[in-house]
Amino acid sequence: MSEKSCTVCKEIKPLDAFSPCRNGYQPSCKDCRNFKAKSLNIPVTVAGQECFSCKKTLPADCFNRAKHRASGLQHECKECNAARKRLASHPVTLTEKTCCDCGELKPASQFPRDKKRVGGLRKECRDCASIRNRSSIYKLSFDECKKQCAVSQCEICGDGFSSPSKKNIDHCHTTGAVRGTLCGGCNRMLGGARDNPGILSAGISYLRNRRMEVRRG
């Protein structure tokens, strides 16, 4: 993919218009990021002002900077601004979006809903959001967890996975160390045996002996 959509200006630009990061490229383009950085150095011409929402006269440091206002401050204080954003409920207005992790342009249906974000969608696609969630649970880096989730079949029985949600990351319940990627049945088998190789070996012997008894009978 040689192009990417900026999450701020919504324009599709070549990849060299974006700064690289550990997950590929920044979600917003260099121009938008530079504009935001410059806005932090906006000169403030007043010591304080009245908030448009709560009508309180507050010191200048209680307001965010605003480039296009003569005072250098937004008309709404930080507290009211944060409260308004918490109550915001943005509808889904996008038909497609670029995932900030995998960098792929995907249909809106492949993104989880996020009412607090403009456009109504999360910045990560469903697959990457699942990987990021698992990486947090199992204390893995995003790339390490992505590698585990890329396994195409169970590492015990060899059955393929019908969907990413069917993949279970197996880990040691004592140390927390990740061991592999298993199907639900094999993962439950290890859990039922309490991760004890002796119990699993005894189960194998049990099955073999009973099978031989059935054949004799």
C-alpha positions in Angstrom: 0.0 0.0 0.0 1.6 3.3 -1.1 -1.1 5.7 0.1 -2.8 6.3 3.5 -5.8 8.4 4.7 -5.1 11.1 7.3 -7.3 10.8 10.4 -7.4 14.6 10.8 -7.8 16.2 7.3 -9.3 12.9 5.8 -7.2 13.3 2.7 -5.5 10.3 1.0 -1.8 11.0 0.8 1.4 9.1 -0.1 3.2 7.3 2.7 6.1 9.8 2.7 3.6 12.4 3.9 3.3 10.5 7.2 5.9 10.0 10.0 6.9 6.4 10.8 6.1 4.9 14.2 6.5 1.4 15.8 3.2 0.2 14.2 4.0 1.5 10.7 2.9 5.2 10.2 1.3 7.8 12.4 -2.5 8.1 11.9 -2.3 11.8 11.0 -0.1 13.3 8.3 3.0 15.5 8.9 1.1 18.7 7.9 -1.7 18.1 10.5 0.8 17.1 13.2 3.0 20.1 12.5 -0.1 22.4 12.7 -1.0 20.9 16.0 2.5 21.3 17.4 2.7 25.0 16.3 -0.7 25.7 17.9 0.9 24.9 21.3 3.1 28.0 21.0 0.2 30.4 20.3 0.7 33.7 22.2 -1.9 34.4 24.9 -3.0 38.1 25.0 -5.2 38.0 28.0 -4.7 37.0 31.7 -8.2 35.4 31.9 -11.6 35.3 30.3 -15.2 34.1 30.7 -16.0 30.6 29.6 -18.7 30.4 26.9 -20.3 27.4 28.6 -20.1 27.7 32.4 -20.0 31.6 32.3 -17.2 31.6 34.9 -14.3 34.1 34.6 -11.2 31.9 34.8 -7.4 32.3 34.4 -5.8 31.8 31.0 -4.2 28.4 32.0 -7.8 27.0 32.4 -8.3 27.2 28.6 -6.8 25.4 25.6 -4.9 27.4 23.0 -6.7 28.6 19.8 -4.7 29.8 16.8 -7.6 31.8 15.2 -8.8 33.7 18.3 -7.4 37.1 19.2 -7.0 36.1 22.8 -5.1 33.0 21.9 -7.5 30.8 23.9 -10.5 28.7 23.1 -13.9 30.2 24.1 -14.6 27.1 26.3 -12.6 26.2 29.4 -10.8 22.8 29.6 -13.3 21.4 32.1 -16.3 22.2 30.0 -14.5 21.1 26.9 -13.7 17.7 28.4 -17.3 17.3 29.8 -18.8 18.0 26.3 -16.5 15.5 24.7 -17.5 12.8 27.3 -21.1 13.3 26.4 -20.4 13.4 22.6 -22.1 10.6 20.6 -20.8 10.7 17.0 -22.7 8.7 14.4 -20.9 6.5 11.9 -20.3 8.7 8.9 -17.4 6.9 7.3 -17.7 4.2 4.6 -14.1 3.1 4.9 -11.1 3.9 7.1 -7.4 3.3 7.4 -6.4 1.2 10.4 -3.7 2.9 12.5 -2.0 -0.4 13.2 -1.9 -2.5 10.0 -2.2 0.6 7.8 -4.8 -1.0 5.5 -7.8 0.8 4.1 -10.8 -1.2 5.1 -14.7 -0.9 5.0 -16.4 0.7 8.0 -17.9 -2.7 8.9 -14.4 -4.0 9.8 -14.0 -1.4 12.6 -15.5 -1.5 16.1 -17.9 1.3 17.0 -16.6 4.3 19.0 -19.2 7.0 19.7 -16.7 9.4 21.1 -14.6 9.6 18.0 -15.5 11.7 15.0 -16.6 9.3 12.3 -18.0 6.9 14.9 -15.3 4.3 14.5 -12.3 3.2 16.5 -8.8 3.9 15.0 -8.0 0.2 14.9 -9.8 -2.4 12.8 -11.4 -5.4 14.5 -8.5 -7.8 13.9 -5.9 -5.3 15.2 -8.1 -4.3 18.1 -8.3 -8.0 19.1 -4.6 -8.3 18.8 -4.0 -5.2 20.9 -6.4 -6.4 23.6 -4.7 -9.8 23.8 -1.2 -8.2 23.9 -2.3 -6.3 27.0 -3.7 -9.4 28.7 -0.7 -11.6 28.0 1.9 -8.9 28.5 3.2 -9.2 24.9 4.3 -6.5 22.4 1.9 -5.8 19.6 4.2 -7.5 17.1 4.7 -10.6 19.3 1.0 -11.0 19.8 0.4 -10.4 16.1 2.8 -13.3 15.4 0.9 -15.6 17.7 -2.4 -14.7 16.2 -1.0 -15.3 12.7 -0.7 -19.1 13.4 -3.1 -20.8 11.0 -3.7 -24.1 12.9 -3.7 -25.5 16.4 -0.2 -26.4 17.6 -1.5 -29.7 19.2 -4.2 -31.2 17.1 -3.3 -29.4 13.8 -6.9 -28.3 13.0 -7.2 -25.0 11.2 -9.0 -22.0 12.7 -12.3 -21.0 11.2 -11.9 -17.4 12.5 -9.5 -15.3 14.6 -11.8 -15.5 17.5 -11.3 -19.3 17.6 -7.6 -18.8 18.4 -6.6 -19.3 22.0 -3.3 -18.0 23.2 -2.0 -20.7 25.6 0.0 -19.5 28.6 1.5 -20.9 31.8 -0.8 -20.1 34.7 2.2 -20.1 37.1 4.7 -17.8 35.2 2.3 -16.2 32.7 4.7 -17.1 29.9 3.0 -17.6 26.5 3.5 -21.1 25.0 1.6 -21.2 21.8 -1.7 -20.9 19.9 -4.3 -23.6 20.4 -7.9 -24.4 19.5 -10.5 -24.2 22.2 -10.7 -27.9 22.8 -6.9 -28.4 23.2 -6.7 -25.3 25.4 -9.4 -26.7 27.7 -7.7 -30.0 27.7 -4.5 -28.5 29.2 -6.5 -26.5 31.7 -8.5 -29.5 32.7 -5.3 -31.4 33.3 -4.0 -28.5 35.4 -1.0 -28.2 33.0 0.3 -31.4 34.6 2.2 -33.7 32.1 1.7 -36.7 34.4 -2.1 -36.4 34.2 -2.0 -36.1 30.5 0.3 -39.2 30.2 -2.1 -41.1 32.5 -5.0 -40.1 30.3 -3.1 -41.4 27.3 -2.5 -44.7 29.0 -6.1 -44.9 30.1 -7.4 -44.4 26.6 -5.0 -47.0 25.1 -5.9 -49.6 27.8 -9.6 -49.1 27.4 -9.4 -49.3 23.6 -7.5 -52.6 23.9 -10.2 -53.9 26.3 -13.0 -53.0 23.9 -11.2 -54.8 21.0 -10.8 -57.9 23.1 -14.4 -57.8 24.2 
